Amino acid sequence: MEYESLDVADVVRLTPQVFGDERGFFLETFRQNEFEKYCGPYHFVQDNHSRSTRGTLRGLHYQFKRPQGKLVRVTRGEVFDVAVDLRRNSLTFGKWVGVHLSETNKQMLWVPPGFAHGFYTISEVAEFQYKCTDYYAPGDECCIRWDDPDLSIQWPMRNANEVIVSEKDSKGNFFSCTEFLF
C-alpha cells in the first residue's frame, strides 16, 4: 500500500498494490499496523455501504460531539470525494481537498476525525464503502452546505442545477455560521 499525504493536514490517499491476471484481481484494502504508522492509532467500529446515482451529492457531513474518522473507497463507479478541515487549531482549518475515487483506481481516502466529508457521484451508479472510528449517532450529525461560497469547492459537475441532494443536506449550515468543538 502506498500512503500519500495530501495538501490538507492529516488527510491521506491510499493506493493499494493490485495483483491481476486473466482471472481477475486481488488487493489488500486494510492492514492495521501500516494504517497506524501512516495515519495514526485509530480503530474502526462500524462499516457502511451506500449506493448513489449520477449527480447525487452527499454531504458535507460531520459529527459535532463524537467526530468520526472515515476510511472511504468506491467499489463500483466513480465519485469526487471531499474532506474539509474543521479543526480550529489546524494550519489548514477551513481548507478542503478533493480526490477522484473509483473502482478503476481502487484508491482510498483517510478522512480524520474533525473533518466534514462529502462526495459527488460522477458515474451512472456508485457504490461507496467506508470504515468509521465511532458509531453513527443520528442526533450528533451536522451538515455544511455543499455549495458554500466561503469554501468554494470545485465540484466536477457541468451544471449545479442537476445536483441531487437530500432535503436534510439542502438545509445545511454555511461554514461561517457553523460551530465546531474540535
C-alpha positions as CSV (number, residue, x, y, z in Angstrom):
1,M,0.0,0.0,0.0
2,E,1.2,3.5,-0.8
3,Y,0.3,6.3,1.6
4,E,0.3,9.8,0.3
5,S,-0.2,12.9,2.5
6,L,-2.4,15.5,0.7
7,D,-2.5,19.3,0.9
8,V,-4.8,19.4,3.9
9,A,-3.2,18.3,7.1
10,D,-3.6,14.6,8.1
11,V,-5.7,13.6,5.0
12,V,-4.1,10.6,3.3
13,R,-4.7,8.9,0.0
14,L,-4.1,5.2,0.0
15,T,-3.2,3.4,-3.2
16,P,-3.2,-0.4,-2.9
17,Q,-0.9,-2.8,-4.9
18,V,-3.2,-4.7,-7.2
19,F,-2.3,-8.2,-8.4
20,G,-4.3,-9.1,-11.5
21,D,-4.4,-11.6,-14.4
22,E,-6.9,-13.1,-16.7
23,R,-8.9,-14.4,-13.7
24,G,-9.4,-11.0,-12.1
25,F,-7.5,-9.2,-9.3
26,F,-6.6,-9.3,-5.7
27,L,-5.7,-6.4,-3.4
28,E,-5.3,-5.8,0.3
29,T,-7.6,-3.0,1.4
30,F,-6.6,-2.6,5.0
31,R,-3.8,-3.6,7.4
32,Q,-4.0,-2.1,11.0
33,N,-0.2,-1.8,11.7
34,E,0.5,0.0,8.4
35,F,-2.5,2.2,8.8
36,E,-1.4,3.2,12.3
37,K,2.1,4.0,11.0
38,Y,0.9,6.4,8.3
39,C,-2.5,7.7,9.6
40,G,-2.5,7.3,13.4
41,P,-3.6,4.9,16.1
42,Y,-7.3,4.7,15.1
43,H,-9.6,1.7,15.4
44,F,-12.7,1.1,13.3
45,V,-16.0,0.2,14.9
46,Q,-18.5,0.4,12.0
47,D,-18.5,-0.3,8.3
48,N,-21.0,1.4,5.9
49,H,-22.1,0.9,2.3
50,S,-24.1,3.3,0.1
51,R,-25.3,3.4,-3.4
52,S,-25.9,6.6,-5.3
53,T,-27.0,7.6,-8.8
54,R,-25.2,10.1,-11.1
55,G,-25.4,13.6,-9.9
56,T,-26.1,12.7,-6.2
57,L,-24.1,14.8,-3.8
58,R,-23.9,13.6,-0.1
59,G,-22.6,15.9,2.5
60,L,-20.8,17.8,3.8
61,H,-21.4,15.8,6.9
62,Y,-19.6,15.8,10.3
63,Q,-20.3,14.8,13.8
64,F,-20.4,17.5,16.5
65,K,-19.6,15.8,19.8
66,R,-18.4,12.4,18.6
67,P,-16.4,13.1,15.4
68,Q,-15.8,10.1,13.2
69,G,-12.7,9.3,11.2
70,K,-13.5,7.6,7.9
71,L,-11.6,5.4,5.5
72,V,-13.5,5.6,2.3
73,R,-13.4,3.8,-1.0
74,V,-15.5,3.1,-4.1
75,T,-16.2,-0.4,-5.3
76,R,-18.4,0.4,-8.2
77,G,-18.4,3.6,-10.4
78,E,-16.6,6.9,-9.6
79,V,-17.1,9.8,-7.1
80,F,-15.3,13.0,-6.3
81,D,-14.6,12.8,-2.6
82,V,-14.1,15.9,-0.4
83,A,-12.7,16.5,3.1
84,V,-12.9,19.9,4.8
85,D,-10.7,20.6,7.9
86,L,-12.9,21.8,10.8
87,R,-10.2,21.7,13.4
88,R,-9.8,25.3,14.7
89,N,-6.2,24.8,15.8
90,S,-5.1,23.3,12.4
91,L,-3.0,25.2,10.0
92,T,-5.4,24.0,7.3
93,F,-8.6,25.0,9.1
94,G,-11.4,25.7,6.5
95,K,-9.4,24.2,3.7
96,W,-10.6,21.3,1.5
97,V,-9.1,18.6,-0.6
98,G,-10.8,16.5,-3.2
99,V,-9.9,13.3,-5.0
100,H,-11.4,11.0,-7.6
101,L,-12.1,7.6,-6.1
102,S,-13.2,4.8,-8.5
103,E,-13.5,1.1,-9.0
104,T,-10.7,1.5,-11.6
105,N,-8.1,3.4,-9.5
106,K,-9.1,1.4,-6.3
107,Q,-7.7,4.3,-4.2
108,M,-9.0,5.1,-0.7
109,L,-9.1,8.3,1.3
110,W,-8.4,8.7,5.1
111,V,-10.6,11.5,6.5
112,P,-9.6,12.0,10.1
113,P,-12.0,13.0,13.0
114,G,-12.7,16.7,12.9
115,F,-13.4,16.9,9.2
116,A,-16.6,17.4,7.2
117,H,-16.9,14.9,4.4
118,G,-19.0,14.6,1.2
119,F,-18.9,13.1,-2.2
120,Y,-20.4,13.7,-5.7
121,T,-21.3,10.8,-7.9
122,I,-19.8,11.1,-11.4
123,S,-20.7,7.7,-12.8
124,E,-24.2,6.4,-13.6
125,V,-24.1,4.5,-10.3
126,A,-21.5,4.4,-7.5
127,E,-21.2,2.1,-4.5
128,F,-19.3,3.8,-1.7
129,Q,-17.9,1.9,1.3
130,Y,-16.3,3.3,4.4
131,K,-15.0,2.3,7.8
132,C,-15.7,4.6,10.8
133,T,-13.8,5.2,14.1
134,D,-17.0,5.9,16.0
135,Y,-20.6,4.7,15.9
136,Y,-23.2,6.7,14.0
137,A,-25.2,8.9,16.3
138,P,-28.1,10.5,14.4
139,G,-28.6,13.3,16.8
140,D,-25.0,14.3,16.5
141,E,-24.7,14.7,12.7
142,C,-24.4,18.2,11.3
143,C,-24.1,19.4,7.7
144,I,-22.4,22.3,5.9
145,R,-23.8,23.3,2.5
146,W,-22.0,21.6,-0.4
147,D,-22.1,24.9,-2.3
148,D,-20.8,27.2,0.5
149,P,-19.2,30.2,-1.1
150,D,-16.5,30.5,1.6
151,L,-15.3,27.0,0.9
152,S,-15.5,27.3,-2.9
153,I,-15.2,23.6,-3.5
154,Q,-14.6,22.9,-7.2
155,W,-17.1,20.0,-7.7
156,P,-16.6,18.4,-11.1
157,M,-20.2,19.0,-12.3
158,R,-21.4,20.5,-15.5
159,N,-24.5,22.2,-14.0
160,A,-25.2,22.9,-10.4
161,N,-28.9,22.7,-11.1
162,E,-28.5,18.9,-11.9
163,V,-27.2,18.1,-8.4
164,I,-29.3,15.7,-6.4
165,V,-29.2,16.4,-2.6
166,S,-31.3,15.1,0.3
167,E,-33.7,17.5,1.9
168,K,-31.5,17.4,5.1
169,D,-28.4,18.3,3.1
170,S,-30.1,21.1,1.3
171,K,-30.7,22.7,4.7
172,G,-27.1,22.6,5.8
173,N,-25.4,25.5,7.5
174,F,-22.9,27.9,5.9
175,F,-19.4,27.4,7.0
176,S,-19.3,30.9,8.6
177,C,-22.3,30.0,10.8
178,T,-21.0,26.6,11.9
179,E,-20.0,25.7,15.4
180,F,-17.0,23.3,16.0
181,L,-15.9,21.6,19.2
182,F,-12.6,20.3,17.8
